[in-house]
């Protein structure tokens, strides 16, 4: 995994993210240790293409097959999590998944190492009412870009 702490004490993450949208709903997940939702995905392995990362992570965490449709965003993000400062590069892909997790009104369980993950579909027009990180997603998910966009996001607080 491409994740390390630099001499300055900042943790660097290289993450690839799946944006799974179906019938006006978006698939989000959260860890049993967190009080917020985020998009599924995970850290890129050395020598791994970022689009392969999202497919691998969906298979490992919730046992579904995915297909990358296209990349939407290249994101550079600065944030604090569990008392640590992070600098993260993220590649965000629009992904289609098989029918195993397309039922909208139930939760799906997954696992990432020792963390238990809860996957849940949310109506895109209602995500403004939930705690979702990174925050720029609340605006950007309602109108996906036609071309690849670069986003720099600094999370304060």
Secondary structure, 3 states (H helix, E strand, C coil): CCEEECCCCCEEEEEEEEEEEECCEEEEEEECCCCCEECCEEECCCCCCHHHHHHHHHHHHHCCCEEEEEEEEEEEEEEEECCEEEEEEEEEEEEEECHHHCCCCCCEEEEECCEEEEEEEEEHHHHHHCCECCCCHHHHCCCCCCCCEEEEEECCC
